Amino acid sequence: MKKINCILLVDDNPADNTYHKIIITEAEICNHIQIVTSGQQAIDYIINASKPGQAELFPKPDLIYLDINMPGMNGFEFLEIYHTLEEDQKSKAVVIMLTTSLNPDDKTKAMGFKEVNEFQNKPLSVEIVQETVQKYF
């Protein structure tokens, strides 16, 4: 199984983050799992990851799992700012929107961003994350 360097989980729900970290660890598909709990923290992380000499503290994410519904800055607001970042800051990360929403408008809106690769429902599984890494990397 191919391994990527870093997955960034962006979700305000501690239970989801704990569960998804366990699943990703069991899948053995990455070296680092970074967790942030808001869209703003994700933007700050990505900006810091693009600065020289920060790779150890802020490994650049290869894959971003992004929750839609978060307080403060939700997933869509994150995407609006992420879209304006320089290409080297984005590091060609694969962005997967994660949600419990059954609203088809959320999927349509998410897929309207060129940076979004997929729209998936929670929770993740070992098979889903392994298939994602095989598909994109």
C-alpha positions in Angstrom: 0.0 0.0 0.0 1.4 3.4 -1.0 1.9 5.9 1.8 1.5 9.6 1.7 3.2 12.0 4.1 0.4 14.0 5.7 -3.4 14.0 6.2 -5.0 17.1 7.6 -8.4 16.5 9.4 -10.5 19.7 9.6 -13.4 19.0 11.9 -14.8 20.6 15.1 -16.2 17.3 16.5 -13.7 15.6 18.8 -15.4 12.2 18.6 -15.2 12.3 14.7 -11.5 13.4 14.9 -10.7 10.6 17.3 -12.5 8.0 15.3 -11.0 9.2 12.0 -7.5 9.2 13.4 -7.9 5.6 14.5 -9.2 4.6 11.0 -6.4 6.4 9.2 -3.8 4.9 11.5 -5.3 1.4 11.0 -5.2 2.0 7.2 -1.4 2.6 7.3 -1.6 5.1 4.5 0.2 8.2 5.9 3.2 9.2 8.1 1.5 12.2 9.8 -2.1 13.0 10.9 -2.7 16.6 11.8 -6.0 17.7 13.3 -7.4 21.2 13.5 -10.9 22.1 14.7 -11.8 25.0 12.6 -11.5 26.4 9.1 -9.4 29.3 10.3 -7.0 26.9 12.1 -6.8 24.9 8.8 -5.9 28.1 6.8 -3.3 29.0 9.4 -1.8 25.5 9.3 -1.6 25.5 5.5 0.1 28.9 5.5 2.6 27.8 8.1 3.3 24.5 6.2 4.3 26.5 3.2 7.0 28.5 5.1 10.6 27.5 4.7 11.9 25.4 7.6 8.5 24.5 9.0 8.2 20.9 7.5 8.8 19.3 10.9 6.2 21.3 12.8 3.7 21.7 9.9 4.1 18.8 7.4 2.4 19.9 4.1 -0.9 18.0 3.7 -1.3 15.7 0.8 -4.9 15.0 1.6 -7.4 17.3 3.5 -10.6 15.9 4.9 -12.8 18.9 5.4 -16.0 19.0 7.4 -18.8 21.3 6.1 -20.6 22.3 9.3 -18.3 24.0 11.8 -18.8 27.1 13.9 -16.8 30.2 13.0 -15.6 29.4 9.6 -17.4 26.5 8.0 -16.0 24.3 5.2 -17.4 26.4 2.4 -15.9 29.6 3.9 -12.6 27.7 4.3 -12.7 26.9 0.6 -13.3 30.5 -0.4 -10.1 31.5 1.3 -8.2 28.4 0.3 -9.1 29.1 -3.3 -7.2 32.5 -3.0 -4.0 31.0 -1.7 -0.9 30.7 -3.9 -0.6 27.3 -5.6 2.6 26.5 -3.7 0.7 27.0 -0.4 -2.0 24.6 -1.4 0.7 22.1 -2.4 -1.7 20.3 -4.7 -3.5 18.7 -1.8 -6.5 16.5 -2.5 -9.5 17.9 -0.8 -12.4 15.7 0.3 -15.5 17.2 1.8 -16.9 15.2 4.7 -20.4 15.5 6.0 -23.4 14.0 7.6 -25.6 16.2 5.5 -28.1 14.6 3.2 -28.7 17.9 1.4 -27.9 17.5 -2.3 -27.3 21.3 -2.5 -24.2 20.8 -0.2 -22.7 18.3 -2.7 -23.4 20.6 -5.7 -21.9 23.6 -3.9 -18.8 21.6 -2.8 -18.2 20.3 -6.3 -18.4 23.9 -7.6 -14.9 24.5 -6.1 -12.1 23.4 -8.4 -10.0 22.4 -5.3 -12.6 19.8 -4.1 -11.9 16.3 -5.5 -14.7 14.4 -3.8 -17.7 14.7 -1.5 -18.0 11.8 1.0 -20.3 11.0 3.9 -19.1 10.4 7.4 -17.8 8.2 8.9 -14.6 7.2 7.1 -13.6 3.5 6.9 -10.2 1.8 6.4 -11.3 0.8 3.0 -12.4 4.3 2.0 -9.2 5.9 3.0 -7.1 3.2 1.3 -9.1 3.6 -1.9 -8.7 7.4 -1.8 -4.9 7.1 -1.5 -4.8 4.5 -4.3 -7.0 6.7 -6.5 -5.2 10.0 -6.1 -1.6 9.1 -5.2 
